Amino acid sequence: MLVGAFVLLAAGGALADAVRSNGWTSTAATAFSIARWPAGILLAVAAITLIFKVAPNRRQPKFSWLVGGTVVATVLWLVFTALLALYFTLDKQLGQTYGPLLGIIGLLLWAYLTSIALYLGLAFAAQLESLRASVPTTPSTEAQPEVTVTLPEAEPVPAAAPAIGAIPAPPDDASPAT
């Protein structure tokens, strides 16, 4: 679903031109080029929500707890995708340098930025869950009792015997044989 959202958002203009050239009316092509934005964003939100809900192998909190992380991940994903598209559009030298490999480089870079957006969104949702799950504490007005723990004295540890097979140290007065 996330790839479908990417195709709608990144290649939607080219799809609208292809639809227009294949016999669709100009009105239908314009409607498609306008509707692709909300459809792509909704598809991205649905995909990220599904990832957040299903991927961690644990009992999930309520849906409302995941919404914050989903929004953060979706906004970051949109920003990263737009900045990557802007970079590839503005840098003409990049296409001349890498040629056809630029598509693969762009796809790998987009996948990496998508994973960063998902990670940051999940981290945000986990932090919100952690904050919401903790019970707020209020400082107590009464004095806390002081607890003192006395430990017994430790016995000295004897020197360890040399290990079996260890090479003994030479005596201090040993002189080399000549």
N, C-alpha and C positions, 0 to 999 in steps of 0.2 A: 504494500500500500504506500510505503514511503517512497519507493521508486516511482510509482504512479503519480504521486504528488509532485515529485521532482520533474517528471516529464511534463506534467500540466503547467508547472510554473516556469520551467526553464525553456522548454521547447514548444510552449503553447502558441507563440506567435507563428512559428514555422508550421505548426499543425493547422492553424487558421488559414494560412496562405495555401497549404496543400488542399484543404477542404474547399476553399474558394475556387481553386483551379480545377477541381474535380466535379464541378457542376452544381455545387451548393450556391444558394443565392447569397448576395452580399449581406443581407440582413441576418441570415443564419450564421455566416462566418463572423460577423460582428458580435452577435449574441454569444457565440462560442468563445471569442477572444475576451469578452467581458466576464462570462460565467466561469472561465477557467481559474480565475483568481480565488473566488470563494470556494470553488470545488476543490482546488488544490490545497488550500489551507485547511478545509474541513477533513480532507483525506489525510493530511499530515497529522492533524490533531487526533483523528481516530487511530491512526497507526501508532503514534507515540503512546496514546492511552492504552492501547492493547499491549504494547511492549511493557509498559509499566505495570499493568495488571497481571499479566501472565508470566513474564520472564522470571522474576524472582521466585524461587521455590520455597515459599513460605506463606503463612496466612497473611493476606493483605489487609491493610486497614480499610476504613470506609472510602468510598469513591471520592468524597470531598477532600480527603487528605492527599490524594494523588493529583488533584487538579492544579495546584500551585506548581508542582514539578513539571506537569505536562505543559503548562503555559510557558514556563521558563525555557524548557527544551524546544518548544515550537518556535518561540520568538528567536532564540539563538540559532536554530536551524534555518529560519528564514533569513536572518541577518548574514549568517555564514554563506548561504547559497547566493544571496544577492551580491555580497562582496566578492565572492569567487567569480561570478558571472561578470561583474564590473571589471575585475582584474584581467580576465581573459579577453574582454572586449577592448579595453584600453591599450593593452600591451601588444602591439603588432609584431614586434621583434620575436616574441615568444613562439608564434606560429611559424615564422621563418626558421627559427632555430631547431625546433623539435618536429615540425611537420606533422605527419599523421599520428605520431606518438603522443601529441598533445591531448588527444581525446582520452587516451588511457591515463595519462598523468592527471588530467582534470577529474576523471572519474575516481581515481584513487584518492586524490586530495579531497574531493567532495565526500567520499566515504569516511575519511579520517575526521573531517570537520563535523560530519553528522554524528560520529561516535563521541566526539567531545561534547557536542550539544546534548546528546542523550545522557552522557555521564554527569554533566553539570546539572541537568534537570533532575536526574535521580538523586544526586547528592542534595539538592535543594529540598526535594520531597522527603528524603530521609531525615534531614535536619528539622524540617517542620514537624514530622512525626515524632521525633525525639523531644522537641520542645513541647508539643501538645500532650505527650504521654506523661511527662514529668509533672508531679504535683508541686505547685508553687509553695514555697516555704516562707513563713513570716517570722521575723526575729522574735524570740520569746522575751517577755519582760522580766521573768524570774531568772535568778542566777543559775547557771549550770553548775552542777557539782564537779569538783575537781577530782580526777582519778589519778592515783599514783601507783605505779607498778614497780615493785622491787624485784630484781633478778638476782639469783644466787651467784656467788663468785665462781668463775670458771676455773677448772683444774688445768694446770700446765700440761701441754701435750708433749710426750717424749719424742725424741728425734726418731725418725723413721729408719728402719733397717734398710741397707742397700738392696736393691732389687736383684732377683736371681739373674745371673748372667751379666751383671753390670761390671764394667771394667773398673777395678779399684784405682784410686788416685795414687800416684807415686809418692813415696815418703819424701819428707822435706829435705833430708840430707843425701838424697840419691845423686850421684854424679855419673855422667855418661861413661861407659866402659871404653877404654882406648886400647 
